[in-house]
Amino acid sequence: MSGLVPYLFFPGNAAEALRRDSETLERCREALSDQHPLTLLARRNLALNRMAADEDVAAELAAVERAYAEVMGDQHPATLSMRRRERGNADLFLSGL
């Protein structure tokens, strides 16, 4: 199964969604660079889930947005969707890495 949570929260289980997003980010950081687009995606989704759980993640969201602009370009669709605070969508299969 993918490390990314396909929707904001598992039905009725926000803690599980946050745990899975945290694990996905950890795996990305172990297998890829911090600037790799999939690592940025994992950072983004975790921060957005934390925001939805009423955590203060403004600094993290700003940092992820800057990283997207640096890596992908200021007008890249991924950067623009990050500015709109939209969750990224990808399946990350890192169990074999």
Backbone as ProteinMPNN parsed JSONL, in Angstrom:
{"seq_chain_A": "MSGLVPYLFFPGNAAEALRRDSETLERCREALSDQHPLTLLARRNLALNRMAADEDVAAELAAVERAYAEVMGDQHPATLSMRRRERGNADLFLSGL", "coords_chain_A": {"N_chain_A": [[0.847, -1.182, 0.0], [0.405, 2.285, -0.586], [2.451, 4.86, 0.857], [1.441, 7.38, 1.062], [-1.448, 9.136, 2.099], [-4.491, 8.894, 0.55], [-6.649, 10.652, 0.806], [-7.689, 13.453, 2.823], [-8.035, 12.56, 5.534], [-8.067, 9.309, 6.977], [-11.166, 7.596, 7.199], [-12.58, 8.976, 9.913], [-10.172, 8.862, 11.343], [-7.896, 10.732, 11.993], [-5.414, 10.755, 13.259], [-4.129, 8.452, 12.307], [-3.844, 9.093, 9.608], [-2.066, 11.265, 9.762], [0.119, 9.956, 10.906], [0.826, 8.172, 8.851], [1.472, 9.977, 6.784], [3.665, 11.193, 7.994], [5.453, 9.031, 8.15], [5.811, 8.568, 5.424], [7.124, 10.916, 4.624], [9.495, 10.629, 6.113], [10.572, 8.3, 4.903], [10.954, 9.243, 2.295], [12.904, 11.198, 2.77], [14.995, 9.573, 3.583], [15.519, 8.067, 1.276], [15.649, 9.8, -0.892], [16.656, 13.096, -2.013], [16.363, 16.129, -0.022], [15.362, 18.08, -1.638], [14.112, 16.777, -3.673], [11.352, 16.31, -5.862], [9.36, 14.444, -4.966], [9.882, 14.267, -2.241], [9.319, 16.875, -1.514], [6.592, 16.839, -2.075], [5.704, 15.035, -0.139], [6.345, 16.471, 2.185], [4.684, 18.668, 1.828], [2.057, 17.506, 1.857], [1.949, 16.439, 4.448], [2.207, 18.79, 5.988], [-0.125, 20.147, 5.187], [-2.096, 18.393, 6.128], [-1.547, 18.596, 8.848], [-2.2, 21.287, 9.203], [-4.956, 21.152, 8.713], [-5.625, 19.8, 10.966], [-5.598, 21.735, 12.79], [-3.078, 22.625, 13.618], [-0.353, 24.912, 14.008], [1.236, 25.644, 11.254], [2.286, 27.518, 9.592], [4.88, 28.543, 9.057], [6.199, 26.256, 8.098], [4.643, 25.668, 5.811], [5.208, 27.954, 4.276], [7.95, 27.573, 3.897], [7.952, 25.203, 2.395], [6.626, 26.08, 0.129], [8.491, 27.961, -0.849], [10.592, 26.194, -1.417], [9.439, 24.63, -3.452], [9.221, 26.622, -5.446], [11.934, 27.166, -5.881], [12.914, 24.675, -6.789], [11.122, 23.735, -8.782], [10.311, 25.947, -10.188], [8.894, 29.222, -10.37], [6.402, 29.52, -11.604], [5.504, 26.98, -12.07], [3.076, 24.331, -12.306], [2.93, 22.726, -9.936], [4.027, 24.397, -7.994], [2.237, 26.523, -8.088], [-0.148, 25.227, -7.299], [0.576, 24.567, -4.736], [0.668, 27.091, -3.589], [-2.035, 27.568, -3.507], [-2.673, 25.941, -1.531], [-3.299, 23.262, -1.978], [-3.603, 19.786, -1.723], [-1.103, 17.507, -2.75], [-0.975, 14.878, -5.2], [0.011, 11.654, -5.454], [1.306, 8.364, -5.762], [3.425, 6.854, -3.588], [5.766, 4.47, -3.445], [7.797, 3.317, -1.38], [8.688, 1.252, 0.108], [10.499, -0.658, -0.721], [12.873, 0.663, -0.906]], "CA_chain_A": [[0.0, 0.0, 0.0], [1.125, 3.545, -0.68], [2.703, 5.574, 2.089], [0.641, 8.595, 1.086], [-2.856, 8.986, 2.394], [-5.118, 9.454, -0.633], [-7.566, 11.714, 1.178], [-7.205, 14.208, 3.964], [-7.96, 11.684, 6.697], [-8.784, 8.039, 6.931], [-12.479, 7.857, 7.802], [-12.618, 9.075, 11.367], [-8.906, 8.548, 11.993], [-6.911, 11.753, 11.632], [-4.1, 10.383, 13.797], [-3.534, 7.478, 11.391], [-3.441, 9.819, 8.398], [-0.857, 12.027, 10.096], [1.202, 8.985, 11.096], [1.247, 7.687, 7.541], [2.164, 11.067, 6.088], [4.971, 11.35, 8.645], [6.287, 7.912, 7.703], [6.14, 8.791, 4.015], [8.163, 11.949, 4.571], [10.728, 10.024, 6.618], [11.099, 7.417, 3.86], [11.457, 10.084, 1.196], [14.166, 11.827, 3.2], [16.027, 8.537, 3.616], [15.804, 7.531, -0.051], [15.768, 10.858, -1.889], [17.174, 14.346, -1.445], [15.345, 17.017, 0.543], [14.827, 18.91, -2.717], [13.46, 15.937, -4.67], [9.919, 16.627, -5.929], [8.528, 13.565, -4.139], [10.066, 14.675, -0.843], [8.534, 18.105, -1.356], [5.192, 16.43, -2.041], [5.444, 14.441, 1.176], [6.356, 17.594, 3.143], [3.479, 19.456, 1.563], [0.859, 16.815, 2.319], [1.982, 16.374, 5.91], [1.915, 20.132, 6.509], [-1.545, 20.45, 4.956], [-2.883, 17.607, 7.087], [-1.364, 19.204, 10.168], [-2.986, 22.521, 9.196], [-6.35, 20.739, 8.851], [-5.785, 19.356, 12.354], [-5.492, 22.964, 13.584], [-1.722, 22.924, 14.075], [0.235, 26.109, 13.393], [2.284, 25.206, 10.335], [2.482, 28.597, 8.618], [6.297, 28.617, 8.676], [6.505, 25.079, 7.272], [4.007, 25.853, 4.504], [5.98, 28.962, 3.544], [9.221, 26.954, 3.514], [7.675, 24.257, 1.316], [6.314, 26.888, -1.056], [9.774, 28.478, -1.363], [11.337, 25.073, -1.991], [8.81, 24.329, -4.742], [9.604, 27.663, -6.403], [13.356, 26.994, -6.201], [13.147, 23.416, -7.496], [10.238, 23.541, -9.927], [10.076, 27.206, -10.885], [7.873, 30.046, -9.731], [5.1, 29.383, -12.253], [5.206, 25.564, -12.315], [1.783, 23.949, -11.725], [3.063, 22.234, -8.554], [4.24, 25.576, -7.145], [0.978, 27.263, -8.049], [-1.122, 24.499, -6.479], [1.027, 24.711, -3.345], [0.205, 28.418, -3.152], [-3.468, 27.451, -3.236], [-2.757, 25.002, -0.403], [-3.929, 22.033, -2.432], [-2.86, 18.572, -1.449], [-0.538, 16.849, -3.911], [-1.49, 13.537, -5.414], [0.965, 10.702, -6.028], [1.516, 7.136, -5.004], [4.848, 6.667, -3.277], [6.051, 3.11, -3.01], [9.176, 3.391, -0.911], [8.981, 0.151, 1.017], [11.656, -1.4, -1.209], [14.068, 1.519, -0.972]], "C_chain_A": [[0.884, 1.235, 0.0], [1.34, 4.143, 0.7], [1.895, 6.847, 2.19], [-0.805, 8.265, 1.395], [-3.62, 9.63, 1.243], [-6.095, 10.58, -0.352], [-7.052, 12.361, 2.446], [-7.037, 13.329, 5.204], [-8.593, 10.337, 6.363], [-10.135, 8.305, 7.595], [-12.418, 7.815, 9.321], [-11.3, 8.847, 12.075], [-7.802, 9.511, 11.533], [-5.517, 11.369, 12.106], [-3.39, 9.398, 12.875], [-3.062, 8.16, 10.107], [-2.151, 10.599, 8.647], [0.336, 11.098, 10.288], [1.726, 8.503, 9.748], [1.963, 8.768, 6.738], [3.544, 11.302, 6.688], [5.934, 10.253, 8.21], [6.718, 8.097, 6.251], [7.239, 9.828, 3.883], [9.496, 11.386, 5.049], [11.371, 9.124, 5.561], [11.658, 8.203, 2.68], [12.804, 10.702, 1.56], [15.3, 10.813, 3.246], [16.463, 8.127, 2.211], [16.116, 8.589, -1.1], [16.376, 12.098, -1.242], [16.026, 15.172, -0.873], [14.676, 17.865, -0.533], [14.15, 18.088, -3.814], [11.961, 16.251, -4.684], [9.023, 15.721, -5.087], [8.692, 13.86, -2.65], [9.278, 15.949, -0.567], [7.045, 17.777, -1.265], [4.828, 15.852, -0.678], [5.422, 15.519, 2.262], [5.063, 18.386, 3.047], [2.253, 18.784, 2.16], [0.818, 16.692, 3.832], [1.624, 17.735, 6.508], [0.438, 20.485, 6.326], [-2.451, 19.642, 5.88], [-2.76, 18.171, 8.497], [-2.162, 20.505, 10.282], [-4.47, 22.184, 9.402], [-6.661, 20.249, 10.26], [-5.573, 20.513, 13.331], [-4.127, 23.182, 14.218], [-1.225, 24.173, 13.354], [1.427, 25.672, 12.548], [2.592, 26.275, 9.281], [3.925, 28.665, 8.147], [6.687, 27.447, 7.784], [5.887, 25.212, 5.886], [4.765, 26.876, 3.665], [7.302, 28.383, 3.058], [9.024, 25.977, 2.355], [7.368, 25.017, 0.027], [7.587, 27.463, -1.678], [10.574, 27.367, -2.027], [10.753, 24.673, -3.343], [9.253, 25.348, -5.788], [11.059, 27.505, -6.832], [13.586, 25.769, -7.086], [12.377, 23.359, -8.809], [10.076, 24.798, -10.785], [8.866, 27.92, -10.299], [6.477, 29.85, -10.325], [4.742, 27.929, -12.596], [3.859, 25.217, -11.672], [1.869, 23.44, -10.286], [3.257, 23.396, -7.579], [2.933, 26.35, -6.997], [-0.068, 26.554, -7.2], [-0.723, 24.518, -5.005], [0.567, 26.05, -2.788], [-1.282, 28.411, -2.821], [-3.745, 26.493, -2.08], [-3.55, 23.757, -0.773], [-3.013, 20.847, -2.14], [-2.346, 17.97, -2.755], [-1.039, 15.426, -4.014], [-0.429, 12.695, -6.113], [0.971, 9.463, -5.155], [3.009, 6.968, -4.818], [5.035, 5.268, -2.723], [7.516, 3.043, -2.627], [9.549, 2.226, -0.019], [10.213, -0.631, 0.581], [12.919, -0.577, -1.267], [14.846, 1.493, 0.317]], "O_chain_A": [[1.992, 1.213, 0.535], [0.522, 3.962, 1.602], [1.68, 7.353, 3.291], [-1.315, 7.222, 0.986], [-3.418, 10.815, 0.976], [-6.338, 11.401, -1.237], [-6.102, 11.881, 3.066], [-5.989, 13.365, 5.849], [-9.53, 10.25, 5.569], [-10.227, 9.164, 8.472], [-12.23, 6.76, 9.926], [-11.287, 8.656, 13.291], [-6.902, 9.136, 10.782], [-4.536, 11.637, 11.412], [-2.179, 9.497, 12.681], [-1.997, 7.834, 9.584], [-1.246, 10.582, 7.813], [1.447, 11.426, 9.874], [2.937, 8.438, 9.535], [2.964, 8.486, 6.079], [4.494, 11.583, 5.958], [7.102, 10.524, 7.933], [7.862, 7.811, 5.897], [8.182, 9.642, 3.115], [10.529, 11.652, 4.434], [12.582, 9.183, 5.35], [12.709, 7.863, 2.137], [13.728, 10.721, 0.747], [16.45, 11.161, 2.976], [17.644, 7.868, 1.98], [16.781, 8.298, -2.094], [16.583, 12.123, -0.029], [14.861, 14.942, -1.2], [13.545, 18.318, -0.354], [13.662, 18.656, -4.791], [11.364, 16.44, -3.625], [8.02, 16.187, -4.546], [7.741, 13.717, -1.882], [8.649, 16.086, 0.482], [6.323, 18.374, -0.466], [3.765, 16.151, -0.132], [4.576, 15.484, 3.156], [4.439, 18.725, 4.053], [1.491, 19.418, 2.889], [-0.247, 16.828, 4.434], [0.82, 17.812, 7.437], [-0.177, 21.062, 7.223], [-3.462, 20.154, 6.361], [-3.736, 18.221, 9.246], [-2.734, 20.793, 11.333], [-5.159, 22.852, 10.173], [-7.811, 20.277, 10.698], [-5.394, 20.307, 14.531], [-4.024, 23.851, 15.246], [-1.631, 24.451, 12.225], [2.495, 25.367, 13.077], [3.1, 25.962, 8.205], [4.173, 28.83, 6.952], [7.428, 27.625, 6.817], [6.537, 24.901, 4.888], [4.942, 26.678, 2.463], [7.731, 28.664, 1.939], [9.842, 25.932, 1.437], [7.817, 24.621, -1.048], [7.741, 27.45, -2.899], [11.169, 27.575, -3.084], [11.502, 24.406, -4.283], [9.622, 24.97, -6.9], [11.387, 27.687, -8.004], [14.373, 25.828, -8.031], [12.932, 22.972, -9.837], [9.743, 24.713, -11.967], [7.936, 27.289, -9.796], [5.479, 29.998, -9.621], [3.786, 27.681, -13.331], [3.53, 25.746, -10.611], [0.963, 23.698, -9.493], [2.717, 23.381, -6.473], [2.578, 26.777, -5.899], [-0.802, 27.206, -6.457], [-1.584, 24.49, -4.127], [0.126, 26.131, -1.642], [-1.735, 29.16, -1.955], [-4.895, 26.266, -1.701], [-4.362, 23.262, 0.009], [-1.795, 20.928, -2.3], [-3.069, 17.929, -3.75], [-1.477, 14.839, -3.025], [-0.024, 12.999, -7.235], [0.677, 9.52, -3.961], [3.767, 6.943, -5.788], [4.519, 4.934, -1.657], [8.372, 2.746, -3.46], [10.636, 2.22, 0.557], [10.903, -1.21, 1.42], [13.963, -1.101, -1.655], [15.877, 2.157, 0.429]]}, "name": "protein", "num_of_chains": 1, "seq": "MSGLVPYLFFPGNAAEALRRDSETLERCREALSDQHPLTLLARRNLALNRMAADEDVAAELAAVERAYAEVMGDQHPATLSMRRRERGNADLFLSGL"}
